[in-house]
Amino acid sequence: MAHEIIHPEGWAPAKGYANGVMTPEGHLFIGGQIGWTAEQVFESHDFIGQMEQALRNILDVVEAAGGGPEHITRLTWFVIDKAEYLARQKEVGQAYRRVLGRSFPAMTMVIVAGLVEDEALLEIEATAAIPR
């Protein structure tokens, strides 16, 4: 059985990459998600708004594969402004819980000089394990 490409219904086409790849064993690898909508439009130019949208995007991919927040096992965050992230910890936690509840996977935070999309303030990639 080959890997399955996961692409949430109604999302703009991914060009040159997959939003999600599911293995036959139920491992879901989610490509880096940024703070744009399914139509690839940035509605927020604020860190918290983009963070919440990126997490919603991750959850959309997980749900398209048949899972939920409890199946997310890893998040890797790429953030361009360490000071803003640290200054807004309370808001980060509130936004996180609005989207993913109290599911806390293994996480890594990396501070980066920039991202491919100039308007993006962060990018988050994820891994999930969805029982088959």
C-alpha positions as CSV (number, residue, x, y, z in Angstrom):
1,M,0.0,0.0,0.0
2,A,1.4,3.4,-1.0
3,H,1.4,6.6,1.0
4,E,-1.8,8.7,0.8
5,I,-1.7,12.4,0.1
6,I,-4.0,14.3,2.5
7,H,-5.5,17.5,1.3
8,P,-8.4,19.1,3.1
9,E,-11.5,19.6,1.0
10,G,-11.9,23.2,-0.3
11,W,-8.2,24.1,0.1
12,A,-6.4,25.8,-2.7
13,P,-4.0,23.3,-4.5
14,A,-0.6,22.8,-2.9
15,K,2.0,23.5,-5.6
16,G,5.1,21.3,-5.4
17,Y,4.4,19.9,-2.0
18,A,1.8,17.9,0.0
19,N,0.0,19.3,3.0
20,G,-0.1,15.9,4.5
21,V,1.3,12.4,3.8
22,M,-0.2,9.4,5.5
23,T,1.7,6.1,5.7
24,P,-0.2,2.7,5.7
25,E,0.7,2.4,9.4
26,G,-1.2,5.6,10.3
27,H,1.7,8.0,10.6
28,L,0.6,11.4,9.3
29,F,3.4,13.9,8.4
30,I,2.0,17.4,8.0
31,G,4.0,20.0,6.0
32,G,4.7,23.3,7.5
33,Q,1.5,25.3,7.9
34,I,1.5,29.1,8.0
35,G,-1.1,31.7,9.1
36,W,-3.0,31.8,5.8
37,T,-6.5,30.5,5.1
38,A,-7.5,27.6,2.9
39,E,-7.5,30.1,0.0
40,Q,-3.9,31.0,0.8
41,V,-4.8,34.5,2.0
42,F,-3.4,36.1,5.1
43,E,-6.4,37.5,7.1
44,S,-4.1,38.4,10.0
45,H,-0.8,40.2,10.2
46,D,-0.6,39.6,13.9
47,F,1.5,36.8,15.5
48,I,-1.4,35.4,17.6
49,G,-3.8,35.5,14.6
50,Q,-1.4,33.7,12.3
51,M,-0.5,31.2,15.0
52,E,-4.1,30.3,15.6
53,Q,-4.7,30.0,11.8
54,A,-1.6,27.8,11.4
55,L,-2.8,25.5,14.2
56,R,-6.3,25.4,12.6
57,N,-4.7,24.4,9.3
58,I,-2.8,21.6,11.1
59,L,-6.0,20.4,12.7
60,D,-7.8,20.5,9.3
61,V,-5.2,18.2,7.8
62,V,-5.4,15.8,10.8
63,E,-9.2,15.8,10.6
64,A,-9.1,15.2,6.8
65,A,-7.0,12.0,7.6
66,G,-9.6,10.9,10.2
67,G,-7.9,12.1,13.4
68,G,-8.3,14.7,16.0
69,P,-6.1,16.9,18.2
70,E,-5.3,13.9,20.5
71,H,-3.5,12.2,17.6
72,I,-1.0,15.0,17.1
73,T,2.3,13.7,18.5
74,R,4.8,16.4,17.5
75,L,4.8,20.1,16.6
76,T,7.9,22.0,15.3
77,W,7.5,25.7,15.4
78,F,9.6,28.1,13.2
79,V,9.2,31.6,14.6
80,I,10.9,34.8,13.2
81,D,10.5,37.0,16.3
82,K,11.6,35.4,19.6
83,A,10.9,38.5,21.7
84,E,7.2,38.7,20.5
85,Y,6.7,35.0,21.1
86,L,8.1,35.3,24.7
87,A,6.2,38.5,25.4
88,R,2.9,37.0,24.4
89,Q,3.0,33.6,26.2
90,K,-0.4,34.0,27.8
91,E,-2.0,34.8,24.5
92,V,-0.1,31.9,22.8
93,G,-1.5,29.5,25.4
94,Q,-5.1,30.8,25.1
95,A,-5.0,30.5,21.3
96,Y,-3.4,27.1,21.4
97,R,-6.1,25.8,23.7
98,R,-8.9,27.3,21.5
99,V,-7.7,25.2,18.7
100,L,-6.1,22.0,20.2
101,G,-7.6,22.0,23.6
102,R,-5.4,20.4,26.3
103,S,-3.6,18.0,23.9
104,F,0.1,18.7,24.3
105,P,2.5,16.8,22.0
106,A,6.2,16.9,21.9
107,M,7.3,20.3,20.7
108,T,10.3,22.1,19.4
109,M,10.7,25.9,18.9
110,V,13.3,27.2,16.4
111,I,14.0,30.9,15.8
112,V,14.6,31.6,12.1
113,A,15.7,34.5,10.0
114,G,12.8,34.3,7.6
115,L,10.2,32.2,5.9
116,V,9.4,31.6,2.2
117,E,6.1,33.5,2.4
118,D,7.2,37.1,3.3
119,E,3.9,37.8,5.3
120,A,4.3,34.7,7.4
121,L,5.4,35.3,11.0
122,L,5.7,31.6,11.9
123,E,5.4,28.2,10.4
124,I,4.5,25.0,12.2
125,E,4.9,21.4,11.0
126,A,3.4,18.4,12.7
127,T,3.3,14.7,13.0
128,A,0.3,12.6,14.1
129,A,-0.4,9.0,14.7
130,I,-3.9,8.0,13.7
131,P,-5.1,4.4,14.4
132,R,-5.9,2.5,11.3
